[in-house]
Amino acid sequence: MQTEIIRVIDPERQEGDLRRAADVLRAGGLVAFPTETVYGLGGDATDDGAARKIYAAKGRPSDNPLIIHIAEPGDAGRYAVTNPMYHRLAKAFMPGPLTVILPRREIIPTSVTGGLETVAVRCPSHPVAHRLIALAGVPIAAPSANLSGKPSPTCAEDVAQDLCGRVEMILDGGACEIGLESTIVKIDGDSLTLLRPGGITYDALCMVCDRVTVADAVTHQLAADERPISPGMKYRHYAPATPVVLLDGAPEAVLAFLRQEQEHRRCAILCYDEERAALLPERVIPVGGRQDLAAQANRLFHALREADRAGADIIYAHLPPMEGLGLALYNRMIRAAAHTVRKIP
């Protein structure tokens, strides 16, 4: 398959390109496209065959549910059973980086939901994604546009590295704004369960709902026989081929450890900007200031891909905090590292 790559600078002026992409989707094909979080690999969410193509293109386990993307928050009722809490969340956070788990309607096949009777619904804010969905006239099922398990793509170049020859079209809308996948919540009556943290933080959710619980799977591994009810819960995710080890310790102790490791091992290091001058330059990849969690989120996945290309035997990174946006970073990094954490005394 030949993959066409189209640079989209102005969605309004390039509507003809987006209409061609929408035609591909309606015909059962696959289109990778930018969102404010990461790039998605899209197919018609009402088409069982398109869903199966997504799983095949990614090499994704079929019990790992897909998220459906809609053009407007109010469209959710066509594909899922909504409720007052959904509408409160939609008013507060949509369009934006929030996904809500709802009971599915029959128009969404179970091949999209990983065999579940619930469906994950999101309304992205990125102008290319928004216009593409509207022109397609169908919800777009779209996991991240990467090979399963690898770091999610935040630019079209990363998508092309994984999926050229596997999909019909890639829409290049530039770098993603947030850089981590959407927050996922499940509604339980008048309470919420946070299944995957993202740009909408726990504290932000608490401004809308008084009762928010963080699922154990956010920070721990699911049991082998436990079924994932949202993307990113069970399988090794976001991981480069090179092993990742997270370092937990005082800043001075971690920096001393990294300097020592550089002298004895071919290691790649995801460091804070403040540490760069104290380290040897080889295979050192800054990810943002120590306190700048938004920059770290934005750079994380591309930094993991860059580290994987560095020819190292091991990748070291800091164990993120578990507060605010740090919880989303922790969630992604602990999976990228297969829960491998080294305590530095």
Secondary structure, DSSP 4 states (H G I P E B T S, - for coil): -PPEEEE-S-TTTTHHHHHHHHHHHHTT--EEE--SSS-EEEEETT-HHHHHHHHHHHT--TTSPPEEE-SSGGGHHHHB---HHHHHHHHHH-SSSEEEEEEBPTTS-TTTTTT-SEEEEE----HHHHHHHHHHTS-EE--BSSSTTSPPPSSHHHHHHHHTTTSSEEEE--S-SS-SPPEEEEEETTEEEEEE--SS-HHHHHTT-S-EEE-GGGTSPPPTTPPPSSTTSSS--S--SS-EEEEES-HHHHHHHHHHHHHHS-EEEEE-GGGGGGS-STTEEE---TT-HHHHHHHHHHHHHHHHTTT-SEEEEEPPPSSTTHHHHHHHHHHHTTT-EEE--
